[in-house]
C-alpha cells in the first residue's frame, strides 16, 4: 500500500452536514496503516466490501443500543452504555458516521446523550445509512503524485525528544514525536526555499517557524491544495489558529477508523512567518495558540498521521 492510496482514502471530498526536520533525512515508512477510512459524514468503501464494525462496543453501562443497517435491518453491533453516554462516543467507535434520524435526514448533533436519543426516538435502534455503508454511491479517491515528496517523509512514532530542544525561525520547534510524517512537494513552490531552513535562527523572516493545525478529515484535500484560511470563529482575534504543540492540535483532529479496526488522526504541519505570529494569550487565550491573520503567512509542508488507540 503506497502513501498515495492511503491518503487518497482520507482526502476524498466529503458530504458534510453539520522535509523531514531539516529536509536532510530519508527513511522508508510502513505504509500498511489503512486501506479504507470513514471521512466526515461519509464513508468510503469498495462496493464489494463490508465495513469492519465491532460486534460489541463496551462504553460502560447496562443499556444496550442496537446498531443496524437501514436496508436489511440486520443488527451489525450492540453497544453497552448508559443514559449519560454521548452519541459522539458511539459515532467515534464505528467506521460509519452517517446515522439516520428517522425520516427527517441525518443526525447532525452528536452531543446528545443516549437518554436524550431514547426520548426523541422512542427505541434503542441506531440506523446507519446502507447506501454509503456498503459502497453504493460512494467512491474511492486518490491524490496526485505531484502533491507528495516521499524523499522527505520521516517516522517519529518511536522517537521521544525529552529535554532536547530544536528551533526553527528563532522559535522552539516541538517535533511530531509519536507520529508519521508525510511530506508534500513544496521545494521551488515559492520565490525561494529559505522559509524551510533548519538553522533555527530568525533572520528577517527568512526562516519560518513550525506550527500544527488540527482539522476535520473532510477539509484536508482543500487545505492541501489551497492552503489554510481563517475560519468562522475567532475567539481570540481574526485569523488562522495554529499551535507549536502537536498534541494541542490533535484535540481538533477528528478521529477516523481504518478497516483494521484501529483509529487514526491527521494533523497538518506548517511553517509560519515569525513576524506574523500573534499570541492568543494576549487576548486571554491559551499560551500555545498562535494566530496568523494572512493565509500567505502560513504554508503547509507535511501531513502527520498516527494510530490513536486511546483517543
N, C-alpha and C positions, 0 to 999 in steps of 0.2 A: 504494500500500500504506500503510494507516494504522497507527499505533503499536498500536492495539487488536489488530489482526490479527497484527502482528509478535510482540508479546509473548504473544499468545494461543497461538502455537505453542510458546512457551517455558514457559508456565505451566500446561499441562495436567497432571493428575495422572499420575505415572509408576508403573509396576510395578517396584519396586526390590528387588533381591536383595542383594545384599551388604549555591527555588523558585529554580532559578537562584540564584546565591550569596546574594543578599540579597532574593530574591523581587522583583527590580525589572527583570529583563531580559526580552526577548521575541525569540526567534529561531526561524525555521522550520527544521526539520531535514529531511534527506534520509531518508525512511522506507523506501527501497528496499534495505534491508540484507539481508533474507532473507524467504522465504515459508514455508520448512519447516525444521525443525531436529530433531536427534536429542536425545532427552530421557532422561537417566539410562540405564536399562536398556531403554528402549522407544523406537521411532522413530515419528514421526507423519507420514504421507504420505497424500495424496489417493489413493484406490484406483486411479485411472486413471494415476497417475504412477509411474515407476521412479526410484529414487534415483540421484543423480549421483555414482557411486563412481569414483574414478580408475582407469583401466585398468591403470596401473602405478604402484606406490609404491616408491620407492628409499630404503631406510634404510641402505644401505651393506652390502655383503657379497655372497657368491656363492651363498648358499642361496636357493631360490625357494619361497615359500609360495603356494598357490593358494587364493583366496577364492571360494567357490561359494555359491549359494543352495540351501537344503535341499530345495526342491521339485523344481526342474528339474535340479539338479546341474550347471547350467551354470557355467562359470568367469566370474566377474564381474571379477576383478582378480588381478594377480600382484604379490607383494611380494618385493623383493630385500633380503635381510637376512643376519644372521649368527646363530650359535648363542647369542650373548650379547644379542641384541636382545630386549627385553622385550615381551610380548604387549600391554602397555599402549600401546606406541609404534604398534602396528598399529591397535589399537582407536581411538586418538585421530585417526587419519588417514582413517577411513571413517565416513560418516554412518549407521552402524548399529552398535549396541553390544551387541545381544543375540546372543551367539555360543553355538552348541550345543556341549555337552560329551558327544558320543556319544549314548547313550540314557539318560543319567542326569540330564538337565536342561540347565542353562546354566552357562557358566563364570563364576565369581564372583571368582576370584583372577587378576587381570591382571598380577601382579608376576612371574609365572613367565617364564623365558626361553624362547626358541624351542627351545633344546636340550632343556629340560625338557618342553616341549609335545610335541616329536617323540618323546621317550622314553615319555611317557604315552599318546600316541595312535597311535603307530606309522606315521603318514603325515604328509604336508605339506599336508593339507587343512584349511582353516578354513571352517566352515559358518555362514552367517548365517540366522537364523530367517526363512523366507519369509513367515510369517503376518503379521509386522509389516513386513517388508521391502517388501512390495507393498500394504500397507494393510489386509489382511483383519483385522478385529477391532480395528483401530487407528482413532483418532479425531483430528479437528482440534478445537482448543479455542480459545475466545475469552474475554477477560476483560471485566468490566463497565466501561462508560464511567465509572461512578461512582468507580472507583478511580484514575482518571488526571486530571491537571490540566495539559494541554498548554501553557497560557499561561506556565508556569514552566520549560518544557523549555529546555535550553541545550546548545550544541555546543562542547565543549572539544577536539575532535580536533586542531585546528591551533593550539592555544594552548600556550605554554611560559612558565611564570612566572619561571624563572630564579631570581634572588635576591629577587624580590618576595615579601613575606610578608603573609598575611592571618590574621585572628584571628576566632574565634567563641567566646563564653563564656569569654574570658580565655586561651584556648589556641590555639596555631597551627593554622590551617586550611590543609591542603595540598589545593588544588583538584584535581579529577579530570582533569588535563590528559591529552589523548590519548583521551578517552572521550566518548561522547554520553550526556547525562543526560536521563532521562525522569521528570518529576515526578509524584508521587502527590497525591491530593486530601486534604490534611491541615489546611488552614485551617479553623478552627472545630471541629476534631475533639475538642480538649481544652478545659479551662476557659478558657484564653486562648492567644494565639499568640506570647507573648513568647519562648518557647523557640526560635522560628525567627528571632530577632533577628539583626541584622548589624552591631551597634555594635562587636563584638569584645571587649566588656567583660563581666566576670563580676560581676553584682550580685545576690548572694543566690540564685544558681542560676536567675535569671530567664531569661538567655540561655544556651542549651546549646551545647556543643562539637560538632564534626563528627568522625565516625568511620566506617570502612568495614568491611564483613563479607563475605568470600567464601564461597560456598556451592555446593552441587550444584544444577543446574537443577531437578531434581525437587522440591526443597524450596521453590522460590521462591514458588509460589502460596500455600502455607501461611504463609510469612513475611509476604507482602503483606497477608494477611487477618487474621492472628493475632499478628504481631509475632515477635520473636526470643525464643527460650527457651534456657536453659542446656543444653548438650549432655552426652553421656555421659562425655566425657573431660575431666579437669580437671588438666592437667599442672602448672599454677602456682596452683591455687586454684579454688574453685567459682564459676561464673558464665558469662556470655556473653562470648566473646572477640571483640574488635574492634581496630581499629588506625587511627591518623590517617593512615596511609600506604596509598594505594590499591594500590600495587604489591605491598605485603606481603599485602594482602587477596586480590589476584589469584592468588597462589600456591595459594589454597584454592578457586578458582573453576574448576569443571570446564569444559574446552574442549568446544564443540559445533560442529557444522558445518551450514551452510545449503546449499540446493540449488544455489547458485552455486559450490560447491566451496571456499568460504572458511571460515575458522574464527573463532569468536567467544567472548567471555567476558562474564559478567554479575557485577557486584558491587553489593550494596545499600549505599546511603548513608544514614546515620543521624545524628540528634542525640542526644547523651548528656549526662546531668546531670553537671556538673563535679564536684560533691562525691561522686558515686557511683563515680568512676573509681579503680580500684586498678591500680597499676603491676605488671605481671608481673615486671619487673626486680627487684623486692624479694624475689621468690621464685626468683631465678636465671634468669628468662625474658628474652626479647628486650626491648630498650629501648622498642620501639614497639608492644608488646602492651598493650592495656587490658583490664581485666576488670570487668564490670558484674554485680553479684550479682542484682539485681532486674529483671525484664522491664519494669516500668513506668518504669525509669530510662534506657531506650534506645528511641528512636522512629524508625522507618523513614520517610523522606520522599521518596526517589527511587531510581531504578534506573539504574545506569551500564552502558552496553554499548559494547564496542569490537571492531573486527576484530583478529584475533590471528594475523597471518601467520607470526610467528616463534616461537610458543608451543611 
